């Protein structure tokens, strides 16, 4: 008997059970990733710079809170540096939290 389509069992139908299993796994991973993204969106990360400036960012990487100690108002250049450090530190923490959560779903391999 001659095989068709280059697949064992002839045509594209042989091994369909494996394809269905792969499809189910992909759908589950997609649903798990969507749930993880929702969870990440509800998170927040905080970082304090110099004990004077505290930034809080959401899981959507939006600055949601910025607290400045009034003592930091005397030196504008230092204040600018501390704001940048606080915001960037909070964003880095959020990236780490997001990556950790997504790695639980994907096993460290991002499906692109």
C-alpha positions, -999 to +999 in steps of 0.1 A: +000+000+000+013+034-010+015+062+017-001+095+009+011+129+022+043+115+036+028+106+069+027+071+084-007+056+081-014+075+048-027+110+044-030+134+073-053+113+095-028+088+110-018+099+145-048+122+150-050+113+186-016+129+192-026+160+174-057+163+195-037+159+227-012+186+215-041+209+208-056+203+242-023+210+258-019+242+238-054+254+248-047+247+284-015+266+283-032+295+266-059+295+293-033+293+320-013+322+305-045+343+303-051+336+340-015+344+349-017+377+330-049+386+349-031+378+382-001+398+372-023+428+364-036+427+400-001+428+415+019+458+427+056+463+434+072+489+456+107+503+458+122+529+481+153+550+472+174+566+498+147+563+524+132+594+509+112+584+478+089+554+474+073+543+441+046+518+436+038+503+402+010+481+391+012+448+372+003+468+341+036+488+347+018+520+356+031+543+384+002+542+409+018+559+439+048+582+446+057+593+481+083+619+487+097+627+521+096+665+525+132+665+536+141+655+500+127+688+487+158+707+496+180+692+468+162+690+434+190+670+417+191+644+445+153+642+444+153+636+407+178+608+411+158+592+439+126+594+419+142+576+390+158+550+412+125+543+431+104+540+399+130+519+380+135+497+411+097+491+413+095+484+376+124+459+379+106+441+408+074+439+388+093+424+358+108+398+381+074+390+396+058+388+362+085+366+348+083+343+378+045+339+374+047+332+337+075+307+341+052+287+363+028+284+334+053+279+306+080+260+324+105+288+314+098+285+277+077+313+262+055+300+234+059+324+205 
